[in-house]
Amino acid sequence: MQVPFLSLRDITDKYSKEIHDAVSRVIDSGWYLQGNENATFEANYSQYIGTKYTVGVANGLDALVWILRAYIELGLMAPGDEVIVPANTYIASILAITENKLTPVLVEPDIYTYQIDDTKIETAITPKTKAIMIVHLYGRCAYTEKIKEICKKYNLRLIEDNAQAHGCLYRGKKTGSLGDAAGHSFYPGKNLGALGDGGAVTTDNEELALAVRSLANYGSSKKYVFQYQGRNSRLDEIQAAVLNVKLKHLDEDNNLRREVAQKYIECIDNSKIILPDIDDWSANVFHVFPIRIKHRDYFQKYIFDNGIQASIHYPIPPHKQECYRELNYLSLPVTEQIHDEEISLPISPALKKVEMEYIIDIINNY
Ligand SMILES: *Cc1c(COP(=O)(O)O)cnc(C)c1O
């Protein structure tokens, strides 16, 4: 049997008719940017996440870039200020910080949750610290009461990178509504994925929402009047229409992901493998299903030879990347261990029962 890591085709197929209808509606409307589809999606997404504002933007990286840039434009941060961020994250979280000439301060994750270790945040704070960016990595909530208290004590903005966690809950509230502002990605492979690039910023802060909307529209909120040196970073109408369809099914899709995860946790029985340690099922939307194993390369080859594609999130940590030479000297053992041992099993709302059972069998025979 061949099991791909993620079949986007199968995911789209589930809602094929609705998606085709939505795209056709936009094509026939003759209106392709900044129209009703964006307005509807922004209203629906605000309601879903539980914030006053959503601003659609071009992608998830830009969503994070614009949040920080808006704080700079509003005079709340300045180039050279520090932003605390987990050391094990997708590079985009860090790129958003450095693109704004802010300084990322990398904090180790917890080896069980893979989320930023909140006991290591306070020692990383300096007089230059202005914000903490948490990343709900792998679809799991990174927010804690302790993080909230630290933000309050040191007057720090709390930014959420919610690219991997649409629908994730913390005590009944959605991630993306827990801090001052959140960046979301609708890259096709995310839990809420478009048919191309897309992203959004959610916030309760009207000033911030207006600044983000302007920055993502050349720095303009009034035609031909330019307030900031912005860029063109808008969500197009076709993607917004697709997202309106997929948002309706997001909870149902996340439940299917949880069912796959539950089955893996119940049925994978191999002492070489460390399964995720789930304390709160509602706080997890399983963007990926991360397992850990020593000598990962052998394992990856073994399952690949048996037709199963697994993916590594991520093979090289940001501080060891060539683009961050100035960080290469850092030693972050927990982060490095996760990057050495992590491998993600196929998980998606379209994964078939026979595929799941096959994966479990192959792994248990390793
Ligand atoms: C995908 C992702 C992003 C970037 O989103 P894009 O839409 O691909 O630009 C940012 N942060 C994390 C954690 C991501 O997984």
PDBQT file of the ligand as one rigid body, heavy atoms in Angstrom, charges set to zero:
ROOT
HETATM    1  C1  LIG A 401       2.896  27.729   7.925  1.00  0.00    +0.000 C 
HETATM    2  C2  LIG A 401       3.437  28.497   9.052  1.00  0.00    +0.000 A 
HETATM    3  C3  LIG A 401       3.668  29.871   8.966  1.00  0.00    +0.000 A 
HETATM    4  C4  LIG A 401       3.644  30.628   7.671  1.00  0.00    +0.000 C 
HETATM    5  O1  LIG A 401       2.486  30.586   6.972  1.00  0.00    +0.000 OA
HETATM    6  P1  LIG A 401       2.503  30.782   5.371  1.00  0.00    +0.000 P 
HETATM    7  O2  LIG A 401       1.086  30.976   5.033  1.00  0.00    +0.000 OA
HETATM    8  O3  LIG A 401       3.085  29.551   4.784  1.00  0.00    +0.000 OA
HETATM    9  O4  LIG A 401       3.322  32.000   5.091  1.00  0.00    +0.000 OA
HETATM   10  C5  LIG A 401       4.047  30.554  10.107  1.00  0.00    +0.000 A 
HETATM   11  N1  LIG A 401       4.234  29.907  11.276  1.00  0.00    +0.000 NA
HETATM   12  C6  LIG A 401       4.049  28.586  11.390  1.00  0.00    +0.000 A 
HETATM   13  C7  LIG A 401       4.251  27.940  12.716  1.00  0.00    +0.000 C 
HETATM   14  C8  LIG A 401       3.661  27.834  10.288  1.00  0.00    +0.000 A 
HETATM   15  O5  LIG A 401       3.501  26.504  10.413  1.00  0.00    +0.000 OA
ENDROOT
TORSDOF 0
